[in-house]
Amino acid sequence: MASEQPLAAVTCTAPVNIAVIKYWGKRDEELVLPINSSLSVTLHQDQLKTTTTAVISKDFTEDRIWLNGREEDVGQPRLQACLREIRRLARKRRNAWDGDPLSSSLSCKVHVASVNNFPTAAGLASSAAGYACLAYTLARVYGVESDLSEVARRGSGSACRSLYGGFVEWQMGEQTDGKDSVARQVAPESHWPELRVLILVVSAEKKLTGSTVGMRASVETSPLLRFRAEAVVPARMAEMTRCIRERDFPGFAQLTMKDSNQFHATCLDTFPPISYLNAVSWRIIHLVHRFNAHHGDTKVAYTFDAGPNAVIFTLDDTVAEFVAAVRHSFPPGSNGDAFLKGLQVRPAPLSAELQAALAMEPTTPGGVKYIIATQVGPGPQILDDPSAHLLGPDGLPKPAA
Amino acid sequence: MASEQPLAAVTCTAPVNIAVIKYWGKRDEELVLPINSSLSVTLHQDQLKTTTTAVISKDFTEDRIWLNGREEDVGQPRLQACLREIRRLARKRRNAWDGDPLSSSLSCKVHVASVNNFPTAAGLASSAAGYACLAYTLARVYGVESDLSEVARRGSGSACRSLYGGFVEWQMGEQTDGKDSVARQVAPESHWPELRVLILVVSAEKKLTGSTVGMRASVETSPLLRFRAEAVVPARMAEMTRCIRERDFPGFAQLTMKDSNQFHATCLDTFPPISYLNAVSWRIIHLVHRFNAHHGDTKVAYTFDAGPNAVIFTLDDTVAEFVAAVRHSFPPGSNGDAFLKGLQVRPAPLSAELQAALAMEPTTPGGVKYIIATQVGPGPQILDDPSAHLLGPDGLPKPAA
């Protein structure tokens, strides 16, 4: 497998994003075109990221991919759609600009390796970061410079939002070919430095309905989902954009909660109904509303994707007190020391008044497994250091460090 | 308090009803006018009923009311609205027909006593049966023969549906004065003799949002509720009526489940969100869908009101097997013998195939506290036997039997 020829190797990282206006439902399953626009916050890669290395070589006889160290079937349709799309864009560019030194790369097979810096078991949607990173890395290795929304989207719809840092909208578009269904940055990561994000990782007992299957069922059976997409989301996109631009935290927080709730409402309106929120999720919802009621102000927001984990938005001056409230209501299990990961949060006391206002007996320990504290972050990055490559000179995964 | 004059005493009973097209939201709080029509099944009074005695006497110096043996404040607005309305109708009738021997009754104060034959702690909505019984009994004692929808409705919206047996619709009406917001029988109790109803009484841990407060919050904050009322319910009313007329059980069952789910979806879309379904409710939902999937046919339906209790509809040939499935998934607590109340259900074995299809480990005992087996029943009844009166010759509650 070793070759005399130098390999073209590129390693990039990409972030996780959390939607505050939710994507749920495709109008075109093949092209991954959504029934409504959506808007997300890109999380910082210091805490959550995917790293991907792509290597092309004339010596490779087939495309291959390794995820978290394990080789996976490269023939799966979404992966194939990404590879096909990136090569189509590369070919288009070569035709437009003959004599491109990269043009020969088109005949090369590619090896890809990808790892997450967070446990898959946490139930955090990793496909968005994964496909964004794949698109971004393949684009570099094949010399593609055009918009990558379509490449990432074909892998996983929400992946196109992980192509940018800060605050990102995925415009649903109108065209049947999906060319105008693209991600755009609404505001950069530096725009709202006080914003903080806490991920409350919740134990899930049972297998959840996957989001692809779930959204298909919702599109087919929920009368409320269609109404939401057509009549509710457009105004919410505009309002959310305004809240972000003006750094209106109460407005941002309330709309984030309302939109999470409405998404889960459409899941309940699906037949048979889908429930992603469990008893712990509901306790977190009540905790947030009581915390806000105590302060007479919306200081904290929750949002839930297709699982029981809560993502909390708040400002830096409120993080410590809210973490104390979570610790009180959800006592850590045996991992007291490792309960809080990520950004440092100074310990804060829980006032007797707030404790009374929460009106919650602590649950049995471990309902919230741990918290990841993070913030808004930048988009995908290229790593220049060759030691970062996940694939060795032979194009195979390096032994795990 | 004792009087020479004979008292006019009337005792009636009225049934509980369970909506299969849900009422949630008022367009007029004062007149209790709904934002959509609804449709319900009247349950048999052998299992669930309210009994009410009303006595009028010239000797009474004030209106008084006793509920389940305890005197309550007769000044509460809903009660006052019922009393005012029934006296208005009585006055109207007296004016139309002068010389009515009952006309003098209008100047009399009334004593009312009311009891339920089921524990309030069961969390079964008793207000519908209670206000229907109040309206029906007051009408008899005051000699009112007109439609009682408005009297009952002013007490509790869904109470107007308990004025009839069988299958009953509450037409929302269009007039601002609510005169056309009335209950009508869709089919009598004899129409579908095979239909069976199981009430699965579930332990509720926490205080629930009352339905008056909850529906007001939903009307004010849920965009999905308005759409449901305007664009979804009208077609569902027509379809449900067709299913009942044709005794189309799968159609009836599916629409019942969908409408329950959509009602709870609008609760989730309320801000702050309302959750009436708990973990046990969700287990029952999954149980029903797996039971139906196993049979390849919709043989059982669930519906949930503003609480975690499930009401199950099925046909007589399926009751025994479904009860066995519930017993398996929700082992009775210490009350094994008293787990099933009401209609007799012969014990049935649970096949290994069905048990495997349910794919449910039994929970800790007691999640379902008990089951009440019942069926469709008639509307309010007058009891002729004077010994049934809850108030004695002195107009005060008899000592509890």
Interface residues (C-beta under 8 A of the other chain):
Chain A: P223 L224 F227 R228 A231 V232 Q254 M257 K258 N261 Q262 H264 A265 T266 L268 D269 T270 F271 P272 P273 S275 N278 A279 W282 I285 H289
Chain B: P223 L224 F227 R228 A231 V232 Q254 M257 K258 N261 Q262 H264 A265 T266 L268 D269 T270 F271 P272 P273 S275 N278 A279 W282 I285 H289
